[in-house]
Amino acid sequence: DRFRRELDTSGQMAGLDVFTQQAMGMLTSSRLAEALDLSKEDPRIVARYGRGDEVKRIDENGAPRVPQSFLAARRLVEAGARVVTVNYSKWDWHGGPGNDIFSREREDFPIFDQGITALVEDLHQRGLDKDVTVLVWGEFGRTPRISAQVGRDHWPRVAMALLAGGGMPCGQVIGSTDRQGGEANSRPVTFPEVFATLYRILGIDVEAATIEDSRGRPRYLVEDGTQPIRELI
């Protein structure tokens, strides 16, 4: 509130472009503050999401392991946010002596599983499952072989994504890999296909919609010919 008053008093808000004003208005709105205040949520629902380690792990390559962030995401959607990004735990972990990658998975995944399951259930119970799409993924997978450093390194050839809600026919596995998880085996799905699916859910025609780049040239939202994932439409 003090920050907003200082901006209004100094006249800085008036000098901002319309998009920056919109962003500042969002960041300083009472609706945002209310959404982020989990003390206003039913304690039983908070408990369903679980609790995690709220301290950053090891270094700056990550975020706190806080499953209540998924609850905050649901509250932000209800407050009018169109897109919410949640960073969960350290993302650039490879393993290493004394803290191998499997130990890290045993720490991270059960807490994550409880939180993301509570979010999907919460959306269904509130009738938001057709209006809200949940997407869980990273930017790449991990090497199928354990490295000399007792861990796994970056592997762009195979990754995974979890999608829920959005009115999609869920409860299915699309695509497969070889037994080592190193190469796509059947029905490979590309990143642009996932983007095209999200645009389709948002009601945006990827074959027609364009945005202008810095030179004023129209650019399509996805690569030429990319279609939404057919199994989810």
Secondary structure, DSSP 8 states (H G I E B T S, - for coil): -HHHHHHHHHTTGGGS-HHHHHHHHHHT-HHHHHHH-GGGS-HHHHHHH-----S--SSSSB----THHHHHHHHHHHTT-S------SBS---B-TTS-HHHHHHHHHHHHHHHHHHHHHHHHHTT-TTT-EEEEE-S-EE-SS--TTSB--EETT---EEEEETT---S----EE-TTSSSEEES---HHHHHHHHHHHTT--TTT-EEE-TTS-EEESS-TT----GGG-
